[in-house]
């Protein structure tokens, strides 16, 4: 279900929300930036940034618990 109601929120917050959601998935899903674009109403650049940020979140959680 897309989060269309978030479209009026701060774009930076939408990127962080998408990255956090992606990082919290039990296994690293093979979600493309296009999937995040649709789900969180992001631009292509923002969705790509969210994917990279989610990878960093996962690494930090693994390293620091």
Buried (B, 14 or more C-beta within 10 A) or exposed (E): EEBEEBEEEEEEEBBBBBBEBBBEEEEEEEBEBEBBBBBBBBEEEBBBBBBEBBBEBBEEEEEEE
